[in-house]
Amino acid sequence: MSVIFHFLHLLGLIFLMCRTFSAEPNVPTPITCTTRGADLAEALTVIVCPSNCALQQLSVFGSGVYASVSSICGAAIHRGVIPQSGGPLKVHRLPGRENYLSSLSHRVKSQTLPRWTASFTMSKLISQPMEVLGESSTTALPRPGPAKKALKKNLKKPAQNGNKDCQVDIAMLLDSSYNIGQRRFNLQKSFVSKLALMLRIGPAGPHFGVVHVSEIPKTEFYLKNFTQPKDVISAIKEMGFRGGNSNTGKALLHTVESFFSPENGMRRGLPRVVVIFVDGWPSDDLEKAAMRARESGINVFLVTVAKATLEELGMVQDRNFAQKAVCQDNGFFSFNMPSWFSTNKYVKPLTQKICSVDQMLCSKTCYNSVNLGFLIDGSSSVGDANFRLVLEFMAGITDDFEISDLGARVGAVQFTYDQKLEMDFNDHTDKEAALDALRSIRYMSGGTATGDAISYTIANLFQPHKANSGRNFLIIITDGQSYDDVGGPAQAAKSEGITVYSVGVAWAPQDDLRAMASQPKESHTFFTRDFTGLEQFQQTIVKGICRDFNEAQ
C-alpha cells in the first residue's frame, strides 16, 4: 500500500509539472490527498481532489489562507470549497504570512503556524457559462430587457451637470480581496457602474471615487478625477483585481485619513459618504476605523453580500462588524444583497439612501458643529508669562476642531474688572488665522470680576449668534477669587443652552469653580496648582465636549 500511495503522489506531481505544456487552462489536473500547496508551480492552478481525503491525517495550517506546506485537498474541505467526496477547484498562490490561525470547519481541524514563506487559497470551479458571464465587460448590463433599454438611454443622454438634489462626495470601497474572487469582482464592478449612472454624477451633483479593499488599501481614483458618468464607468472597467485579505478596517482608515481632502476634490460643506462593499466578512477589525470615520463627520454605509453561513461563522473575527461599521445602527446605513447576480433591483434603493442628505446623521460632529467661547482671566495675579501659557492652552484645545465658516467657530473674551471681546465667532473662520489670533491676545492686568464677565460674554459673544447652528460651549479660565457672584450669571449661561467648563489655577476657589460648571460637576471642573499644569487638561476637555455634543444629539 505504501508503494502505491507514493506512486500516486508522484504521479500527481508529474501531472502538475506537465500541465503547462499539455493541459487545457480549465481542465482540472488530478492530485492526491497529500499534495501540498508548495507542489504547485503556477499562480493559478485548476485541480481535482479525490474522495475520502478527510479520513486521512492531513496537515492543514491556517483558515481561509493556508500555509503552502498544507494539504491542498484538506484545506479545500476545511474551507468548504469541495465536499468530503472531493471534486475540482481553483488554487491561488499567495505570498507568505506572519500568522496562520487555527479553526475547526467542515470536520477538519486546522493548525496554527507563526510564519511561512508562501500561502495559497482556493475557490470553487464554476461551470464555463457562469465564468463567461462573470468575465463580461463591467459596463455591460444584464440580459436584454426593459432595464437595459433604459440604461442605454441614460448613456446616450447623460446629465452633464449632475443631480443637484444629491450633492454628496462619495468614496466607494470595493472588495478586491480573495474573499470575492475575480469573477464576483467583475460583477461588483458592473453593479457599481450602474450605481454611478443612477446617481447622475456631475459637477453640480454627486462626486465619486473608488478605493480597493485588499491586503493593502489602494485608491483607484479620487473625487477630482472624473465628473461624468461615462468617465467613471470607463475607470471602473479598467480596475484590476488585487487579491489578498479583505482588510476593510485598513481601507476605511486609509479613506478617512487620505481620501477626503480639498486637494483630492472634496467640496467643503457637503456630506461625505463612504459605501463599503463586503463579500463575506472582513479579515481585520472595523470598529476603530469606523469610530474615526464618525468622529470625522463621515457617513459610512455597509453593503453586505453573501453573508457567512453557519459553518463559516467560526472564521468571522467579529460577528457584529456590520453594526459597528456604519454611521448609526438604525437600519438606514445597512444594505444587504444575497448575491452578485440579479442585482438590478438593488441599484435604485441604494441610490436613494446615498442621496438622502437629511438622514446623514454623521455629517455633524463635535469637531465641526460647535461654538467654542473662552473667558480668560487677565487679572494682575496671572502675570504675562502665565498668560502666555493660558493662550497656548486655548490654542491646543482649538486645534482639535475643524474651524471654518461652515464648521466649528471660536471666540474669546478677556476680563479683569472690565471686559473685552478679543475675538468674535465670525472674526476668524480659518483655523490657522484663529490660532494666530488667540496667541496674539494682549494681557490686560487688573482686578477679578468673573460674574460680570460671564454676563458680558453671554450678551456680546453668544447671543448675537443665536441663529447660528452649532452647540455652544464656554471654557472659563481663572486663577483667583472673584469679587462678585458667579453662580447667578453661570446659571443664566446654562439657561441659554451654553455648556460651561471651569478651569481653575492657583488660588481659584473650588466652590466658585463648581458653581460655574455644568452638570455633572466632576467632569466639567478642573484645577491645577500651577499654570504649567493646564496642558494636561486639553484632551480631557476636548473629549468632554464631544461627549456632551453626542449626548445632546
ZAMI-732796 format. One record per residue (C-alpha): residue in three letters; x, y, z. Coordinates in steps of 0.1 Angstrom, whole numbers, plus 5000, padded with zeros to 4 digits. Layout:
<sites>
alaXYZ/...
</sites>
This chain:
<sites>
met500050005000/ser502850245009/val504550194975/ile501250254957/phe500550564978/his503850724970/phe503450634933/leu500150814932/his501651114949/leu504551124924/leu502051084895/gly500151384907/leu503251594908/ile504151484872/phe500651584861/leu501151934877/met504551984860/cys503251874826/arg500152094828/thr501852394814/phe502752214782/ser499851984776/ala496652064795/glu493852304787/pro493752604810/asn490452504828/val490952124826/pro491352004862/thr494651824870/pro494151524894/ile496251534926/thr496451314957/cys495251404992/thr498751475003/thr499751714975/arg500852044992/gly500452404980/ala504252414977/asp504052154950/leu502252384926/ala504352564900/glu501752824888/ala500053124904/leu496652984895/thr496052614891/val492852414884/ile493052074902/val490751794913/cys490851624946/pro490051254952/ser487351134976/asn487851055013/cys490751285019/ala489151395052/leu489651035065/gln493451075064/gln495551265089/leu496351565067/ser498351875077/val496452195073/phe497852525086/gly495652845086/ser492052955080/gly490953095047/val494553155037/tyr496752845042/ala500552795045/ser501952635014/val503052335035/ser499352245039/ser497551965021/ile495552134992/cys492651894995/gly492551905033/ala492452285031/ala489752285004/ile487552065026/his488252295056/arg487252605036/gly484152435022/val485252464986/ile484852094980/pro482751824998/gln484151515016/ser483751334982/gly486351554966/gly485951754934/pro487552024912/leu488752374925/lys491052664917/val494152714938/his495553064940/arg499153104952/leu499853394976/pro502853544994/gly503853425029/arg502253555061/glu503353625096/asn500553425112/tyr498253135103/leu495153085126/ser493752755137/ser490052675134/leu487552385131/ser485552385099/his483752115080/arg485151855104/val488751945096/lys490852095123/ser493552335110/gln496652425130/thr498452745138/leu501752845123/pro503653155133/arg505253225098/trp505653065064/thr507353175032/ala504353115009/ser500553075011/phe497552974990/thr493853004990/met491252844967/ser487852904951/lys485152684937/leu485452584900/ile482352734883/ser481052604850/gln482152774818/pro478852964811/met479053124846/glu482653224840/val481753384807/leu479153584825/gly481553694852/glu484253794828/ser481954014807/ser482654384804/thr481954564836/thr479854824818/ala477654564803/leu474154534816/pro472154224824/arg470454024797/pro468154214773/gly465054364789/pro463554694799/ala466254784824/lys468954754797/lys467054984773/ala466555244800/leu470255244809/lys471355274772/lys469155584770/asn470955734800/leu474355654784/lys473255854753/lys471956144773/pro473956184804/ala473056454829/gln476056684823/asn475656894854/gly474656604877/asn471856554902/lys471656884922/asp469456704948/cys472256464956/gln475256684963/val477556444982/asp481156334980/ile481355954978/ala484155704983/met483255354971/leu485255094989/leu485254794966/asp486154444978/ser489254344958/ser490254054981/tyr490453684976/asn487153664995/ile485353794964/gly487553644937/gln488053764901/arg484653664888/arg482553824915/phe484854124915/asn483854184879/leu480154154888/gln480754404916/lys482254654891/ser479254614869/phe476954694898/val478955004909/ser478855124873/lys475155104873/leu475155294906/ala477255574891/leu474655614863/met471755614887/leu473455874910/arg473856104880/ile477356214887/gly478256564876/pro479956894885/ala476857014904/gly475856664916/pro477556384934/his481256324930/phe482655974931/gly485955804939/val487055434944/val489355264969/his490454894968/val489854684999/ser492554414998/glu495754325017/ile496954685013/pro494454965005/lys494855154973/thr492955454959/glu491955384923/phe490755734916/tyr489856044936/leu486756274936/lys488556524914/asn489556284886/phe486156234869/thr482856424870/gln480956254842/pro479355904845/lys480955774813/asp484455864826/val483755704859/ile482455384842/ser485455374820/ala487855404850/ile485855124869/lys486154904838/glu489954944838/met490254844875/gly492354534881/phe491754264907/arg494254284936/gly493653984959/gly494953934994/asn493053965027/ser489854175029/asn491454435053/thr488354655054/gly489354845085/lys492654945070/ala490955055038/leu488455265058/leu491155425079/his493155495047/thr490055665032/val489355875063/glu492955995065/ser493856055029/phe490856045006/phe488656335017/ser490756655013/pro490356964992/glu493456864972/asn491756544962/gly488456714952/met486456724985/arg483957004985/arg483557205017/gly480157195034/leu478856885016/pro478156545032/arg481056295029/val479955935023/val481755605023/val480055305008/ile481854975018/phe481154654999/val481954345019/asp481754005002/gly481553765031/trp483353925061/pro486354145068/ser489754005077/asp490554285102/asp488954505129/leu486554765116/glu485454925149/lys488355175154/ala488355285118/ala484555335119/met484955545151/arg487455765133/ala485055805104/arg482255915127/glu484456155146/ser485556305112/gly481956365101/ile481856085075/asn478655885069/val479555515065/phe477255275046/leu477854905046/val476754685017/thr477054315027/val476854045000/ala476853665006/lys476853665044/ala478753395063/thr476953055066/leu476552895100/glu479552675092/glu481652975083/leu480753185113/gly483753045133/met486053215108/val484453555113/gln486653775135/asp483853995147/arg480253885140/asn478954235148/phe481154405123/ala478254535103/gln476654715133/lys479954865144/ala480954985109/val478055205100/cys477455565109/gln474555465131/asp473055115137/asn469455225129/gly468955015097/phe469355315073/phe473055275068/ser473054905063/phe472254725030/asn472254365020/met472254174987/pro472053794987/ser474553764958/trp476153954929/phe473553804904/ser470353984895/thr471354304913/asn469454554891/lys466654584916/tyr469054704943/val470554994924/lys467755244929/pro467155174967/leu470855214974/thr471055534953/gln468055674973/lys469855605006/ile473155774994/cys471256084982/ser469156125014/val471256415027/asp468756495055/gln469356155071/met473256185071/leu473456175109/cys477256165110/ser477756485089/lys477656695120/thr480156615148/cys481556775178/tyr484656875158/asn482757065131/ser479557185148/val480457375180/asn480957735190/leu483957755215/gly483958055237/phe486958125260/leu486658355290/ile490158445301/asp491258595335/gly493658885327/ser493959005363/ser497259115379/ser497858795397/val498258595365/gly501258775351/asp502458805315/ala504358475313/asn501558275328/phe499058455305/arg501058315275/leu500657965289/val496858025291/leu496858135254/glu498757815244/phe496257605264/met493357765245/ala495157725211/gly495857355220/ile492057295225/thr491057485194/asp493557305172/asp491556975176/phe488457135160/glu487557205123/ile487457575124/ser485857725092/asp482957935080/leu480957615077/gly482357435107/ala483357505143/arg483957865154/val486058015182/gly485758335202/ala487358485233/val486658745260/gln489358875284/phe488259015318/thr489559205348/tyr487059445364/asp486459535328/gln485759305298/lys487059305263/leu485759105233/glu489058985220/met487658775192/asp484158735178/phe482958395164/asn482958545129/asp486358715131/his488458425120/thr486858125101/asp490257985091/lys491957765117/glu495457905113/ala494158265114/ala492158175145/leu495158015163/asp497358315155/ala494658555168/leu494358365201/arg498158365206/ser498258735199/ile495858845226/arg497559115248/tyr497559085286/met495359345303/ser496159325341/gly493659445367/gly491159305392/thr488859005390/ala485159025384/thr484258685369/gly480458715373/asp480159035353/ala482458885327/ile480158585323/ser477158815318/tyr479159025293/thr480158705273/ile476558585271/ala475458925257/asn478359005234/leu479758675222/phe476958415223/gln473558605219/pro474458785187/his474958445170/lys471958265183/ala470758195148/asn473958015140/ser473957635141/gly476257455165/arg476257375202/asn477657645225/phe480557585249/leu482157835273/ile485557755289/ile486357985319/ile489958005330/thr490758195362/asp493358195389/gly491658365418/gln488758475439/ser486058685421/tyr484859005437/asp481358935426/asp478858645425/val479558385398/gly476658145405/gly473858355391/pro475558455358/ala476758095353/gln473257965357/ala472058225332/ala474558095307/lys473357735312/ser469757855307/glu470857995273/gly471957645263/ile475657705270/thr477757425285/val480257565309/tyr483757425317/ser485557595346/val489357565348/gly490957705380/val494657775387/ala496557855420/trp494058045443/ala490857985424/pro488257875450/gln486857525444/asp483357645454/asp483357905426/leu484657655401/arg481857415409/ala479257685409/met480157785374/ala480557445359/ser477757245342/gln476556905354/pro478056665362/lys480356895381/glu483156635383/ser483656615346/his483256995339/thr485557125367/phe489357135365/phe492057265389/thr495857285389/arg498257455413/asp500457585385/phe499857725350/thr502257465336/gly499657205346/leu497057335322/glu498257135292/gln497256805309/phe493556905306/gln493456975269/gln492456635256/thr490156565286/ile488256885278/val488056805240/lys486756465248/gly484256605272/ile482956855246/cys482456565222/arg480656355249/asp478356655257/phe477756705220/asn476856345213/glu474656305243/ala472656605231/gln472056465196/
</sites>
